[in-house]
Amino acid sequence: MQARLSDLKPGSRARVVRVALKGPAGRRYREMGLIPGEVVKVVRVAPLGDPVEIEVKGYRLSMRKDEASQVIVEVLE
């Protein structure tokens, strides 16, 4: 099942399908390992949904909700 990264709940794991972020932000996230095929885990989501903290390649990364909504993932659990 595909979903947006911003829609996942804490503890969810997913495989990145597509990263639609453009410009410097998109490049920065790709350099940090947020690329198609990579498995990510949602660690926590702030009370109002912004930011979203994920774990990718063994480290944690915080993203804005609008950025996370541009990452399409395949839910694993």
C-alpha positions, 0 to 999 in steps of 0.5 A: 500500500502506498502513502505519503510519509507525512500520513504515517504514524510513529513506529511505522516502517516504509520503503521510499518509492518516490521523492518529489522534493525539488531544489536545495531541499530535495538535494539535501534529503537525497544526499542524506539517504532519502532515496527510492528503495531505502527503508525508513521508520517514523520515530515521532510526529510533533503534536500538530504534525510538524516536524516529522522525525524519521530514521534512515540509514541508522540516523534520525532526520527531522522534516517539515510536514509539507516536505514529508508529504512529497515523499511517497512510500510503500508501507511495510508494517 
